[in-house]
Amino acid sequence: MIPTSFEALPLAAPLHRVLRELNYETPSPIQAQAIPLLLEGRDLLGCAQTGTGKTASFALPILHALSEKPKQVRPKCCRTLVLAPTRELAGQVGKSFSTYGQHIRFKQTLIYGGVGANPQISAMRGGVDVLVATPGRLLDLIEQRAVDLSGVEFFVLDEVDRMLDMGFLRDVKRIVSLIPANRQSLFFSATLAPNIVELANSILRNPARVSIAPETTTAERIDQQVCFLDRENKKPLLEQLLRDQSQATSGKLTIVFSRTKHGANKLAKSLCAAGFPADAIHGNKSQAQREKALERFKKGLTPVLVATDVAARGVDVKDVGLVVNFDLPNEPEAYVHRIGRTGRAGAEGRAVSFCAEDERDFYGKSKK
Ligand code: AMP
């Protein structure tokens, strides 16, 4: 039976309490399907994009297990390992664990690249209940003998499609080989291409399958438009959209996707010059710069964020009312992820894609 309320789920009392405090009334479809299976100890293959509530669908049952069976963790070990493709997503997942687990006694830490390793090494010294990590830095610290995966009981791979796009397949396989076979594994991906299913089969044991949005289709509550136009008209049209947006829905935020880092910088500068406070985030910016830009964006100080695909991954910002594909993504999966930034958790959103003459081929692919 699929539960229609959180009360119907046999979660520990501190979790019910936090759900009430957060005003979460009904489980989202992925939560309703996945949580009972995970509480039974099943492995899970979840096909779901961001914005569906998938983080709570794994964080709640894991926190339940940690609170029901507290255990002394060995030095450098973790009971739960969550692998995420980018530091932004790792940060979001870590934050979700802190929020949902605020009435539970548990220790967690984050491991990701682009910042000094020493604080991460110290944080692992006494062991943690939950470790959220990106693959590259995690392997570095394992090689330095600062992290030991021999005590992992719960293993989550989040946004696997993106992890493979970023070239992490070998790292993921190596990490899997270091985790005990006797574990519960959860595998989430927005798409299930054959190479992803193959990897899932090598990791999961008799998994339950939960699929939320059909593969490569976009969320229904997002109003999607495509504008066919000449390249030189992209900027004036973007400015027009931003003007309309600020008049129609004051306070709403906009993410503009650019294909290149250089393009993102240039566009943010020209928007600022035209009177639209904008910032750019992409892989060439330092962790501190990205965090600062995200903070300013969330607060509405710079209500326009120009981003490349990788940088915007996992950015969970409420109140993103408009997503503009300034350049069309050249793969349909990226399109799903990009416009998944808007219309999150039941909110309405609008996505506008600019398609110049030389991008018509990409449009054909994104539509499929
Ligand atoms: P996620 O797909 O995990 O990134 O979650 C998307 C957003 O939905 C986050 O901001 C969550 O806080 C929110 N959320 C998750 N589950 C629920 C729920 N059952 N009711 C209301 N909001 C939720």
Boltz pocket constraint, residues with backbone or C-beta under 6 A from the ligand:
constraints:
  - pocket:
      binder: B
      contacts: [[A, 23], [A, 24], [A, 25], [A, 26], [A, 27], [A, 28], [A, 31], [A, 49], [A, 50], [A, 51], [A, 52], [A, 53], [A, 54], [A, 55], [A, 56], [A, 316], [A, 344], [A, 345]]
      max_distance: 6.0
